Amino acid sequence: MTADIRAIRAGQMHRYYLRETVVGDGRCPACTPLRVAQEQAGDPAGRWMGRGLAALGLAPGEEVTEAQLRNLFGERGRHPDADRIEAERLATGDSPKKAFKAGVLGHRVTVTGVDFVFRPQPTIYLLWAFGDEETRLVIEAAHERAIERALEWIEDEVAVIRYGKDGIYRARPPGGLVAARFRHYEARSGRPLLHDHLLLSVKGQRLDGKWGAIHTTALYESTVAASALYNELVAAEVCETLGLATEPRTVTPGRRPVMEIAGVPHELIRWTARRSDQIAACLAELEHEYVTAVDDDGEPWFLPVVSGRARAKLNTMAARKTRPPKRKTRPLAQLRERWKVSAILSLCGDCDQRFEADLDLAWGVSHRQKEHDQEQEPVVPEQKAGGTWLSRFRR
């Protein structure tokens, strides 16, 4: 699946999104303006999307500012320009309480939005990483248009506002939704990964003009359909514009194959899957500990078969245990040069990992920066059979 979703809570906007996500998954230095941090990281500015912008006095494509993000996502659902609205009301003689309420969109909420992450198939972002400038621009344009179409589909077919006692009434937001899009270029492993974070606000306007909250359960249930729509649109436009074809590729034995761009070497696809290989190896170890775990009396804790629900939890734990520290963000031109060197080295087998440290040093990633990143990331200690991680599965 090439679209993921997670909830955005008010406190996360300050602790995580403004510090990392909106600056290309790097780290925004303290007291540094958002746009300055984005320019230093080589990332483009965030852009507003959605038909709901008209009701807020904004337009699609406008740059997203730090204050707007704090108000809409960090202050439990205020107007993006709430500071300006409040100042204008105070200037006209309104009381501070009335001026503050003028910038609030309906009732204040704890979950202020959801974070959709859209990324194309591996063969498409490999063409984007190693192709010429024309190919890169075509893929980025197809990627952006597919996100726009997916958002339109969510606005028309998925999003509903719950209101009334216990949310018994539901209505589509006729004016659409409000979202902020941020572009990222690479994965945590340092491999190319074109993807956009679409921060979708839960605030929507009803027919009576009042603001309500979008039912987030419907958004979660539509993630697979949104992913399929996005995949189809991106692949169709890229193939039509560049004259390419698709072919089925088996990702997981026994499951339905996925359609990828034909002609991309399998070795390059495996080169991008180093993170997946690490997770798979750790998952196998965790599953072995799961089925062999015993209590103090020597009785097994669980059944000798790992259920689907348990495997999903173990997979999440494996992803966290193997999660590498974030790298220092770099401009796209430098990243593309580094990717080409790393991909060439990968053809030599083990020499890719052998020269990875040399590549980091060559591109100016100091050991001091790495140690700083590792100190910031929470370390998950390994637990043996019978440890705390196994107790999560006990009833």
C-alpha positions as CSV (number, residue, x, y, z in Angstrom):
1,M,0.0,0.0,0.0
2,T,1.4,3.4,-1.0
3,A,-0.7,5.6,1.3
4,D,-0.5,5.6,5.0
5,I,-2.5,7.5,7.7
6,R,-1.9,8.5,11.3
7,A,-3.8,10.9,13.6
8,I,-2.4,14.3,14.4
9,R,-3.0,15.5,18.0
10,A,-2.7,19.1,19.1
11,G,0.5,18.5,21.1
12,Q,2.2,16.6,18.3
13,M,2.3,19.7,16.1
14,H,4.8,21.4,18.4
15,R,6.8,18.3,19.4
16,Y,7.1,16.5,16.1
17,Y,5.6,18.0,13.0
18,L,7.0,21.6,13.3
19,R,10.4,20.2,14.4
20,E,10.8,17.4,11.8
21,T,8.1,16.6,9.3
22,V,7.7,20.1,7.7
23,V,11.4,20.4,7.2
24,G,12.0,17.2,5.3
25,D,12.2,14.9,8.3
26,G,15.3,16.8,9.4
27,R,15.5,18.8,12.6
28,C,14.5,22.4,12.7
29,P,17.0,24.4,14.8
30,A,15.5,26.2,17.8
31,C,14.4,29.8,17.1
32,T,14.8,29.3,13.3
33,P,11.9,30.5,11.1
34,L,10.1,27.7,9.2
35,R,11.0,28.9,5.7
36,V,14.6,29.5,6.7
37,A,14.9,25.9,8.0
38,Q,13.3,24.5,4.9
39,E,15.7,26.4,2.7
40,Q,18.7,25.2,4.7
41,A,17.4,21.6,4.4
42,G,16.8,22.0,0.6
43,D,13.1,21.3,0.9
44,P,10.3,23.2,-0.8
45,A,7.7,25.1,1.2
46,G,4.5,23.5,2.2
47,R,1.4,24.3,0.0
48,W,-2.3,24.6,0.9
49,M,-4.8,22.2,-0.8
50,G,-8.5,21.5,-0.8
51,R,-11.7,23.2,-1.7
52,G,-12.3,24.2,1.9
53,L,-9.7,26.9,1.6
54,A,-12.2,29.4,0.1
55,A,-14.2,29.5,3.3
56,L,-11.0,30.5,5.2
57,G,-9.9,33.2,2.8
58,L,-7.0,31.1,1.5
59,A,-6.2,29.8,-2.0
60,P,-4.7,26.5,-3.2
61,G,-1.0,26.7,-3.8
62,E,-0.3,29.4,-1.2
63,E,2.7,28.8,1.1
64,V,2.0,27.3,4.5
65,T,3.4,29.4,7.3
66,E,4.4,28.2,10.8
67,A,1.8,30.3,12.5
68,Q,-1.0,28.9,10.3
69,L,0.1,25.3,11.2
70,R,0.2,26.1,14.9
71,N,-3.3,27.6,14.8
72,L,-5.1,24.9,12.6
73,F,-3.3,21.8,13.9
74,G,-1.6,22.8,17.2
75,E,-4.3,25.0,18.8
76,R,-7.1,22.4,18.7
77,G,-8.6,23.7,15.5
78,R,-8.4,27.5,15.2
79,H,-8.5,29.5,11.9
80,P,-5.1,29.4,10.2
81,D,-5.0,33.3,10.4
82,A,-6.6,33.4,13.9
83,D,-3.9,35.8,15.1
84,R,-4.7,38.4,12.4
85,I,-8.5,37.9,13.0
86,E,-8.1,38.4,16.8
87,A,-5.9,41.5,16.3
88,E,-8.5,43.0,14.0
89,R,-11.4,42.3,16.4
90,L,-9.4,43.8,19.3
91,A,-8.8,46.9,17.2
92,T,-12.5,47.4,16.6
93,G,-13.2,47.3,20.3
94,D,-14.2,43.7,21.0
95,S,-13.3,42.1,24.3
96,P,-10.3,39.7,24.4
97,K,-12.7,36.8,24.9
98,K,-14.9,37.7,22.0
99,A,-11.9,38.4,19.8
100,F,-10.4,35.0,20.6
101,K,-13.7,33.2,19.8
102,A,-13.8,34.8,16.4
103,G,-10.8,32.8,15.4
104,V,-12.1,29.4,16.6
105,L,-13.6,27.0,14.1
106,G,-16.4,25.4,16.0
107,H,-15.7,23.3,19.1
108,R,-12.1,22.7,20.0
109,V,-10.9,19.2,19.3
110,T,-8.0,17.0,20.5
111,V,-7.4,15.2,17.2
112,T,-6.8,18.1,14.9
113,G,-6.2,16.2,11.7
114,V,-4.8,13.1,10.0
115,D,-1.5,12.7,8.2
116,F,-1.8,11.0,4.8
117,V,1.5,9.9,3.3
118,F,1.5,9.3,-0.5
119,R,4.4,7.7,-2.3
120,P,4.6,6.1,-5.7
121,Q,5.6,2.5,-6.5
122,P,9.3,1.7,-6.2
123,T,10.0,1.5,-9.9
124,I,8.4,5.0,-10.4
125,Y,10.5,6.7,-7.7
126,L,13.6,4.9,-9.0
127,L,13.0,6.5,-12.4
128,W,12.5,9.8,-10.6
129,A,15.8,9.4,-8.7
130,F,18.0,8.2,-11.6
131,G,16.2,9.7,-14.7
132,D,16.9,12.9,-16.4
133,E,15.4,16.3,-15.5
134,E,12.4,15.8,-17.8
135,T,11.6,12.4,-16.3
136,R,11.9,13.8,-12.8
137,L,9.5,16.7,-13.6
138,V,7.0,14.4,-15.3
139,I,6.9,12.1,-12.3
140,E,6.6,14.9,-9.8
141,A,3.7,16.4,-11.7
142,A,1.9,13.1,-11.9
143,H,2.5,12.6,-8.2
144,E,1.0,16.0,-7.3
145,R,-2.0,15.6,-9.6
146,A,-2.7,12.1,-8.2
147,I,-2.7,13.5,-4.7
148,E,-5.1,16.3,-5.8
149,R,-7.5,13.7,-7.3
150,A,-7.3,11.5,-4.2
151,L,-8.1,14.5,-2.0
152,E,-11.1,15.4,-4.3
153,W,-12.4,11.8,-3.9
154,I,-12.1,12.0,-0.2
155,E,-14.0,15.3,-0.2
156,D,-16.8,14.0,-2.4
157,E,-17.2,10.4,-1.2
158,V,-15.6,9.8,2.2
159,A,-15.6,12.9,4.5
160,V,-18.6,13.3,6.7
161,I,-19.3,15.7,9.6
162,R,-20.9,14.2,12.7
163,Y,-23.1,16.5,14.7
164,G,-26.1,16.4,17.1
165,K,-26.3,14.3,20.3
166,D,-23.8,11.4,20.1
167,G,-23.2,12.3,16.4
168,I,-26.4,10.9,15.1
169,Y,-26.5,13.3,12.2
170,R,-24.0,13.2,9.4
171,A,-23.4,15.5,6.4
172,R,-20.9,15.9,3.7
173,P,-18.9,19.2,4.0
174,P,-20.2,21.0,0.9
175,G,-17.3,23.4,0.8
176,G,-14.7,20.6,0.9
177,L,-11.6,20.1,3.2
178,V,-8.4,21.9,4.1
179,A,-5.0,20.3,3.8
180,A,-1.3,21.2,3.9
181,R,1.1,19.3,1.7
182,F,4.9,18.9,2.4
183,R,7.4,17.2,0.0
184,H,10.1,14.8,1.2
185,Y,12.8,13.1,-1.0
186,E,14.4,10.3,1.0
187,A,13.7,7.5,3.5
188,R,15.3,7.1,6.8
189,S,17.7,4.6,5.3
190,G,19.0,7.3,2.9
191,R,17.5,5.6,-0.1
192,P,15.3,7.6,-2.6
193,L,11.7,7.8,-1.6
194,L,9.6,10.5,-3.2
195,H,6.6,11.1,-0.8
196,D,4.3,13.8,0.4
197,H,2.8,14.4,3.8
198,L,-0.8,15.6,3.4
199,L,-1.9,17.1,6.7
200,L,-5.6,17.0,6.5
201,S,-7.6,19.1,9.0
202,V,-10.6,17.5,10.6
203,K,-12.5,20.9,10.4
204,G,-15.3,21.1,7.9
205,Q,-18.1,23.6,7.3
206,R,-21.7,22.4,7.2
207,L,-24.5,23.8,5.1
208,D,-25.7,26.1,7.9
209,G,-22.2,27.7,8.0
210,K,-21.2,26.2,11.3
211,W,-17.9,24.3,11.6
212,G,-17.8,20.7,12.7
213,A,-15.3,17.8,13.0
214,I,-14.8,15.2,10.2
215,H,-15.4,11.6,11.2
216,T,-11.9,10.2,11.3
217,T,-13.0,6.6,11.3
218,A,-14.3,7.0,7.8
219,L,-10.9,8.4,6.7
220,Y,-9.1,5.4,8.2
221,E,-11.4,3.0,6.5
222,S,-10.8,4.7,3.1
223,T,-7.0,4.5,3.2
224,V,-6.7,1.4,1.0
225,A,-9.1,2.8,-1.6
226,A,-7.3,6.1,-1.6
227,S,-4.0,4.2,-2.1
228,A,-5.4,2.2,-5.0
229,L,-6.7,5.4,-6.7
230,Y,-3.5,7.2,-6.2
231,N,-1.4,4.3,-7.6
232,E,-3.6,4.0,-10.7
233,L,-3.5,7.7,-11.5
234,V,0.3,8.0,-11.0
235,A,1.1,4.9,-13.1
236,A,-1.3,5.8,-15.9
237,E,0.0,9.4,-16.3
238,V,3.7,8.4,-16.1
239,C,3.3,5.6,-18.6
240,E,1.3,7.7,-21.0
241,T,3.6,10.7,-20.9
242,L,6.9,8.8,-21.0
243,G,5.7,6.0,-23.3
244,L,6.3,3.2,-20.7
245,A,4.6,-0.1,-19.9
246,T,3.7,-1.9,-16.7
247,E,4.3,-5.5,-15.7
248,P,3.2,-7.6,-12.6
249,R,5.7,-8.1,-9.9
250,T,5.4,-10.5,-7.0
251,V,6.2,-8.7,-3.7
252,T,5.0,-11.4,-1.2
253,P,4.7,-15.0,-2.3
254,G,1.1,-16.2,-2.3
255,R,-0.4,-12.7,-2.6
256,R,-1.6,-10.8,-5.6
257,P,1.2,-9.2,-7.6
258,V,1.5,-5.5,-8.0
259,M,1.9,-3.5,-11.2
260,E,5.3,-1.9,-11.7
261,I,7.1,-0.1,-14.5
262,A,8.5,-2.7,-16.9
263,G,12.3,-2.7,-17.5
264,V,13.5,-1.5,-14.1
265,P,16.2,-3.9,-12.9
266,H,15.2,-6.0,-10.0
267,E,18.6,-5.3,-8.4
268,L,17.7,-1.6,-8.1
269,I,14.4,-2.5,-6.4
270,R,16.2,-4.7,-3.9
271,W,18.7,-1.8,-3.3
272,T,15.8,0.3,-2.0
273,A,14.5,-2.6,0.2
274,R,17.3,-2.7,2.7
275,R,15.0,-1.4,5.4
276,S,12.4,-4.0,4.6
277,D,15.0,-6.8,4.9
278,Q,16.1,-5.5,8.3
279,I,12.5,-5.5,9.5
280,A,11.8,-9.0,8.1
281,A,14.9,-10.4,9.9
282,C,14.0,-8.8,13.2
283,L,10.4,-10.0,12.8
284,A,11.5,-13.6,12.4
285,E,13.4,-13.3,15.7
286,L,10.5,-11.8,17.5
287,E,8.1,-14.5,16.2
288,H,10.5,-17.2,17.4
289,E,10.6,-15.6,20.8
290,Y,6.8,-15.3,20.7
291,V,6.1,-19.0,20.1
292,T,8.8,-20.3,22.4
293,A,8.1,-18.0,25.4
294,V,7.2,-19.8,28.7
295,D,6.1,-18.7,32.1
296,D,7.8,-19.5,35.4
297,D,6.2,-22.9,35.5
298,G,7.5,-23.8,32.0
299,E,4.1,-23.5,30.4
300,P,3.9,-21.7,27.0
301,W,2.4,-18.2,27.2
302,F,0.8,-18.3,23.8
303,L,-0.3,-20.7,21.1
304,P,2.5,-22.1,18.9
305,V,1.0,-20.2,15.9
306,V,1.3,-16.4,15.4
307,S,-2.0,-14.9,14.7
308,G,-2.5,-12.1,12.2
309,R,-3.1,-9.6,15.0
310,A,0.0,-10.6,16.9
311,R,2.1,-10.5,13.7
312,A,0.9,-7.0,13.0
313,K,2.0,-5.9,16.5
314,L,5.3,-7.7,16.2
315,N,5.9,-6.1,12.8
316,T,5.4,-2.7,14.4
317,M,7.9,-3.6,17.1
318,A,10.4,-4.8,14.6
319,A,10.1,-1.6,12.6
320,R,10.8,0.4,15.8
321,K,13.8,-1.7,16.9
322,T,15.5,-1.4,13.5
323,R,14.6,2.2,13.0
324,P,17.8,4.1,12.1
325,P,18.5,7.7,13.2
326,K,17.4,10.4,10.8
327,R,20.0,11.8,8.5
328,K,20.9,15.4,7.9
329,T,18.6,16.7,5.1
330,R,20.3,17.8,1.8
331,P,19.2,19.4,-1.4
332,L,17.8,17.1,-4.1
333,A,20.7,17.6,-6.5
334,Q,23.2,16.3,-3.9
335,L,20.9,13.5,-3.0
336,R,20.6,12.3,-6.6
337,E,24.4,12.3,-7.0
338,R,24.8,10.3,-3.8
339,W,22.1,7.8,-4.8
340,K,23.8,7.1,-8.1
341,V,27.1,6.4,-6.4
342,S,25.4,4.1,-3.8
343,A,23.4,2.3,-6.5
344,I,26.6,1.6,-8.5
345,L,28.3,0.3,-5.4
346,S,25.3,-2.0,-4.7
347,L,26.1,-3.9,-7.9
348,C,29.2,-5.1,-6.1
349,G,27.2,-6.9,-3.4
350,D,28.6,-6.4,0.1
351,C,30.7,-3.4,-1.0
352,D,27.5,-1.2,-0.7
353,Q,27.5,-1.6,3.0
354,R,31.3,-1.5,3.2
355,F,31.5,2.0,1.6
356,E,28.3,3.4,3.2
357,A,30.3,5.1,6.0
358,D,32.8,6.5,3.5
359,L,29.9,8.0,1.5
360,D,28.5,9.6,4.6
361,L,31.8,11.2,5.3
362,A,32.2,12.3,1.7
363,W,28.9,14.1,1.8
364,G,29.8,15.8,5.1
365,V,27.7,13.8,7.6
366,S,29.9,14.1,10.7
367,H,30.1,11.6,13.5
368,R,29.0,14.4,15.9
369,Q,25.8,14.9,13.9
370,K,25.1,11.2,14.0
371,E,25.7,11.0,17.7
372,H,23.3,14.0,18.2
373,D,20.6,12.3,16.1
374,Q,21.0,9.0,18.1
375,E,20.7,10.9,21.4
376,Q,17.4,12.5,20.2
377,E,15.9,9.2,19.0
378,P,14.4,7.0,21.7
379,V,16.3,3.7,22.1
380,V,14.1,0.6,22.4
381,P,16.0,-2.0,24.4
382,E,15.9,-5.6,23.3
383,Q,13.7,-7.8,25.4
384,K,14.2,-11.5,25.9
385,A,11.4,-14.1,26.1
386,G,9.2,-13.3,29.0
387,G,10.2,-9.6,29.0
388,T,7.9,-6.7,28.8
389,W,7.2,-6.7,25.1
390,L,5.7,-10.2,25.3
391,S,3.4,-9.1,28.1
392,R,1.6,-6.8,25.6
393,F,0.0,-9.9,24.0
394,R,-1.3,-11.3,27.2
395,R,-4.9,-10.9,28.1
